[in-house]
Amino acid sequence: MADSTVSAGLKVQNWDAKFFTEYLSQNRFKREMGTSENNIIQLKTDLTKKKGDSVTYALVNKLSGAGVVGAATLEGNEEDMNSRSFKLTVNKLRNGVRVAEVDEQFSAISLREAGRVVLKNWIMEKTRDQIIAALSSINGVAYGSASETQKDAWLVDNADRVLFGSAKGNNSGNDHSAALAQIAASQKFSAANLSLMKRMAETASPKIMPTRTTEDEQYYVVYAGSDAFRDLKADTTIVQAQRDALDRGENNPIFSGGDIVYDGCIVKKIVDIPAVGNVGASSATVAPVYLCGAQAIGFAIAKKTTSKTEEFDYGDKQGVAIEEIRGIEKMLFGSGSSDVADLQDHGVMTAYQAAAADA
């Protein structure tokens, strides 16, 4: 009987699948990713879609009715789920490297391995940057590209889920730049501000739903840049709370080393979150902090990683490229027949905090 062999094509497929699994499992936001509506970053795979197509998410809000008891009739008294849809556009993402001239001839797999580390680092960083950009976006427009008119319109629809500094009153007229200018240097990220953010998320309409852990506990996940995280970590209330903290189940996938856990919130440092700039009172530096609940971000994948190799210069040089079709966006909850009117950030509460750089 002849020995079984694995075809070169199947080896390449296995390499692609392993590459895809590795970069997803090693990225900074891996603990918050999953396919459930309970996840902060909801992954959805629809391999029938092509570049430029959209993948539809169902956004579901919390039931608020009392239900029926005893012999009361349920028919006709069911509660409206008030669910809406969000369409996330996917597009092609590619990059490649040319491998320097070497003495030996590469096989299909060894050539891919030669570019594996740099390509994996690139796509992990790309994923991180796209998630951060989505968190800060204004109704799908990059924050830095959004006009003041667009930011003001966003604030009108999201006033119950945006905090400027330490007081809700800093937003007095849904004027984004004017509200930023109310943030004094003393209005840093603190335990009090974190608790205020949580209360605003809980009372927003619709509410921002926390994520549930395997122990059936509920948490919000908060992402803060280096300076904002530093300020919170130095807060005396936080220092004492962390000192007195009981076992909180660090083996749960949602926790990681260095997190701050306080008042039902898990605060994670994401060093790549950029500051808004010197836009506060007396030119105070302001940085965003994002409190996230379930279905905050959609990550749609229409084509998983595929790799290709190419020869250049009459076969003297070789290269390897990777390609995906995907999209990453902040989930938006709209109204109207097409769910696109009066858009609200479905699972994200944004706080702009004073965050001076280290002296």
C-alpha positions, -999 to 999 in steps of 0.1 A, spaced: 0 0 0 14 34 -9 21 59 18 -5 87 22 9 122 14 -4 157 21 -7 178 -10 11 211 -13 -22 229 -17 -36 214 16 -4 223 34 -9 259 23 -45 259 35 -34 246 69 -7 273 71 -34 300 63 -58 286 89 -31 285 115 -20 321 107 -55 334 110 -61 316 143 -28 327 158 -31 364 151 -67 366 164 -57 347 196 -27 369 202 -41 404 196 -46 429 224 -84 427 224 -86 388 222 -103 385 256 -132 406 246 -137 388 212 -163 361 205 -192 352 184 -219 357 210 -241 388 214 -227 389 249 -192 397 236 -177 432 236 -163 426 201 -187 404 182 -170 383 155 -192 373 126 -181 352 96 -200 352 64 -179 336 37 -206 343 10 -198 381 10 -175 399 -14 -155 431 -10 -179 461 -7 -207 439 6 -222 443 41 -227 419 69 -258 424 90 -258 423 128 -289 421 150 -287 445 179 -308 433 208 -316 454 239 -326 444 274 -362 434 281 -378 458 306 -413 444 310 -427 426 341 -439 395 322 -470 377 333 -476 355 363 -501 328 373 -530 322 349 -526 356 332 -527 354 294 -493 359 277 -506 360 241 -510 396 231 -488 407 260 -454 397 246 -427 423 249 -412 440 219 -375 431 217 -368 465 202 -341 449 182 -325 467 153 -300 458 126 -266 472 118 -249 467 84 -211 465 85 -192 469 52 -164 446 45 -135 452 22 -102 437 10 -71 440 32 -37 430 19 0 433 25 31 415 14 68 413 18 97 404 -5 122 380 9 158 389 5 179 369 -19 192 337 -4 213 308 -16 186 281 -10 154 278 -29 122 283 -8 94 258 -8 58 271 -7 57 267 31 92 278 40 87 310 19 55 317 39 74 311 72 101 336 61 75 364 61 53 350 88 65 370 118 64 404 102 31 398 85 15 385 117 28 415 136 14 438 110 -21 424 109 -22 423 147 -13 460 148 -38 467 120 -66 450 139 -57 469 171 -56 502 152 -89 495 135 -106 487 168 -93 519 184 -104 539 153 -138 524 155 -142 533 192 -134 569 185 -154 572 152 -183 596 147 -211 577 130 -187 557 109 -164 587 102 -129 587 116 -127 612 145 -99 632 130 -118 635 97 -152 643 112 -163 680 109 -176 700 139 -211 697 124 -208 659 124 -195 658 159 -223 681 172 -249 659 154 -234 628 170 -235 644 204 -271 654 201 -281 617 196 -255 604 221 -257 630 249 -267 604 275 -236 583 267 -209 610 264 -191 625 294 -169 656 293 -145 658 323 -161 651 357 -196 666 352 -225 659 329 -231 697 330 -200 703 310 -221 695 280 -246 723 281 -256 727 245 -244 696 226 -215 717 212 -186 692 210 -157 716 210 -173 739 236 -179 709 259 -142 698 255 -132 734 264 -149 729 298 -125 702 309 -101 715 334 -67 699 340 -80 687 374 -108 667 358 -87 636 354 -98 600 351 -108 589 386 -128 564 406 -156 590 408 -156 596 370 -155 558 364 -186 553 385 -203 582 368 -196 566 335 -211 534 347 -243 551 360 -247 569 327 -243 536 308 -269 520 330 -294 548 326 -288 556 289 -317 550 265 -313 523 253 -291 510 281 -256 498 274 -256 461 284 -227 448 304 -210 416 294 -216 384 315 -186 363 326 -187 325 330 -195 330 367 -226 349 356 -212 382 369 -217 414 349 -189 438 339 -183 467 317 -148 467 300 -131 501 299 -102 510 276 -79 539 286 -47 552 272 -14 553 292 -19 587 308 -56 583 317 -48 548 331 -19 563 351 -43 589 367 -69 563 376 -43 539 391 -30 567 413 -65 576 426 -65 569 464 -99 552 462 -86 528 435 -54 522 454 -74 511 485 -99 491 465 -72 471 448 -55 465 481 -88 452 496 -99 433 465 -110 397 470 -104 369 445 -122 380 414 -116 349 393 -85 359 373 -87 326 355 -118 340 337 -108 349 301 -120 384 305 -94 393 330 -57 399 323 -27 410 344 -25 446 353 -62 453 349 -80 476 374 -113 463 386 -136 487 404 -174 491 407 -183 465 381 -158 478 356 -126 462 342 -102 489 331 -76 479 306 -46 500 295 -43 504 257 -12 524 251 -21 532 215 -52 552 223 -43 587 212 -51 619 230 -76 643 214 -51 672 219 -48 704 240 -85 712 237 -95 715 273 -97 746 295 -64 766 294 -52 741 267 -54 711 290 -46 678 272 -77 657 268 -78 620 261 -108 596 255 -118 567 277 -142 541 263 -166 521 285 -179 491 265 -207 467 269 -220 439 248 -219 443 210 -198 475 212 -177 466 181 -185 444 151 -157 425 135 -170 409 103 -149 384 83 -160 375 47 -128 359 37 -103 344 62 -65 347 57 -52 334 23 -16 336 14 0 338 -20 36 337 -32 52 354 -62 85 354 -81 102 386 -92 132 395 -114 131 364 -135 128 341 -105 157 356 -86 136 370 -58 104 358 -41 76 373 -20 47 363 1 14 382 6 -17 378 28 -52 388 20 -85 390 39 -119 405 33 -132 420 66 -145 451 84 -143 465 119 -168 492 130 -185 505 161 -221 492 163 -247 519 158 -283 517 169 -307 536 146 -344 542 142 -366 544 112 -374 518 85 -338 514 76 -323 517 112 -301 546 101 -318 576 116 -307 592 150 -278 569 153 -266 560 188 -234 541 198 -250 508 208 -224 495 233 -199 523 239 -199 551 265 -172 578 257 -156 600 283 -132 628 275 -108 632 304 -79 655 312 -47 635 308 -15 655 309 16 638 296 44 629 321 66 659 329 
